[in-house]
Amino acid sequence: MIIAVVGIALEVGVMAIAGSDDAIGGVRGIGGETALSLAVLGALFGGPVVGVLMVAAGWAVFFPTIADSRLSSVIALPEWTLTVLLVGLLSQAMVAVERRRVEAERDREAAHALRAPVATIRGLVDFLRRRGPRSPEEEKVVLALGDETDRLLSSPLLERPSDRPEAGAESGEESPT
């Protein structure tokens, strides 16, 4: 919301200055390029809705002041709108992809951090099994520990990316098997 308010205020302010100063307004393309550039920045940082709101605000000042309400300039409105809409959608998609990548990396790191101690516990369970006779209570504990560590080690949460069949397809690599 703040980005939209600041963007619209910036758009209106810059376009009002460009439209009121003949030295600036007389430079061919300066008004339209400035309005569109500001709206594109709004779409990049605030998303497509912010970009479209900024286009509308910029257009509302551009058309009567810089374009002098010439009908030939009307085509700029849908062009600007489509441009910032596409930029905003692309920006959102890129943010979503990066967010998923960061989450997947965090999941891989957590799985790795858990896999090592669980595997150590599993090794200790195997050692206790080979050690010799135990009381029935000790046997229950060793069996329970073994079952639980096996369950954890086979859990998808602790699965190595290279263990998954689709891992090679996602990374563009072929499976070594």
PEBEL-V80575 format. One record per backbone hydrogen bond with DSSP energy under -0.5 kcal/mol. NH is the residue of the N-H (numbers start at 1). CO is the residue of the C=O. If there is no record, write none. Layout:
nh = (NH NH)
co = (CO CO)
This chain:
nh = (5 6 7 8 9 10 11 12 13 14 15 16 17 18 19 20 21 22 25 26 27 28 30 33 34 35 36 37 38 39 40 41 42 43 44 45 46 47 51 52 53 54 55 56 57 58 59 60 61 62 63 65 66 67 69 70 73 74 76 77 78 79 80 81 82 83 84 85 86 87 88 89 90 91 92 93 94 95 96 97 98 99 100 101 102 103 104 105 106 107 108 109 110 111 112 113 114 115 116 117 118 119 120 121 122 123 124 125 126 127 128 129 130 131 132 132 139 140 141 142 143 144 145 146 147 148 149 150 151 152 153 154 155 158 159 163 164 164 167 170 171 172 173)
co = (1 2 3 4 5 6 7 8 9 10 11 12 13 14 15 16 17 20 21 22 24 26 27 29 30 31 32 33 34 35 36 37 38 39 40 41 42 43 47 48 49 50 51 52 53 54 55 56 57 58 59 61 62 62 63 67 70 71 73 74 74 75 76 77 78 79 80 81 82 83 84 85 86 87 88 89 90 91 92 93 94 95 96 97 98 99 100 101 102 103 104 105 106 107 108 109 110 111 112 113 114 115 116 117 118 119 120 121 122 123 124 125 126 127 128 129 135 136 137 138 139 140 141 142 143 144 145 146 147 148 149 150 152 155 156 160 160 161 164 166 167 168 168)
